Amino acid sequence: MTHPPFQAKPLRDPVVDALLRCWVEQREELLRSCRRALGRADGEEAFSRATLSMLQATAPTGGIRRPAAWLQEIVRHACVDLHRERTRRGRLLLIVDEDLGERAATPQAAARDPERTFLERETLVQLERALCALSPALRAPLLLRVEEELSYAEMAALLLESEENLRKRVQIARQSVRRSVLLQRELAPRRPAGYHPAPRAGRPGLCRGRARAAADMHPVHPGTGPSRSQ
């Protein structure tokens, strides 16, 4: 009985090989693009994520006509995702710490000192616990207000609630989250003495979030003063 001759299969798909060659040729320019968009530290983080996405992506069966453009799109998505992640982190941190919130959303966030990095991560963990402990009736309006930056009129139309009721819920939720985070900090090991956050100029988006937080804590009711513009 004769067997057909053995035919070795290629180790990798030719489409993948072409992509890898294109990536090697353009990686320096792609890295510079990430750094221009997000700063050095965050840009390198976005580039690392883009590299993993490129290796895990499934190329079309018919091949990719413009590999360079395809890779640039992967890098762009990585930068956008990281920027959104930083912005969300900053908005959440603004609930309990304005300085941490402003710094967390800056392009140079990852380049700060290790103590501040540890403090930010610790506070985020505490925030997530506090948010999970909220009832859905309090958590949903707070996240819509903080993360999505919806006005109370938009929230009322979405949740079928009155603006005044939602305003009260957001205020209660903010106070509850702050109390929870403060309690967790008291129970956690103390930070080294001499920690004094340095003042930092705010960013426009975060300043809006800070103004919203102040308005939620001290709402102006109709007939008692000037109305708050959304």
HELIX and SHEET records of a PDB file:
HELIX    1   1 PRO A   14  LEU A   38  1                                  25    
HELIX    2   2 ARG A   40  GLN A   56  1                                  17    
HELIX    3   3 PRO A   67  LEU A   93  1                                  27    
HELIX    4   4 GLU A   98  ALA A  104  1                                   7    
HELIX    5   5 ALA A  109  ALA A  111  5                                   3    
HELIX    6   6 PRO A  114  ALA A  133  1                                  20    
HELIX    7   7 PRO A  136  VAL A  146  1                                  11    
HELIX    8   8 TYR A  152  LEU A  159  1                                   8    
HELIX    9   9 GLU A  163  LEU A  187  1                                  25    
HELIX   10  10 PRO A  204  MET A  217  1                                  14    
END                                                                             
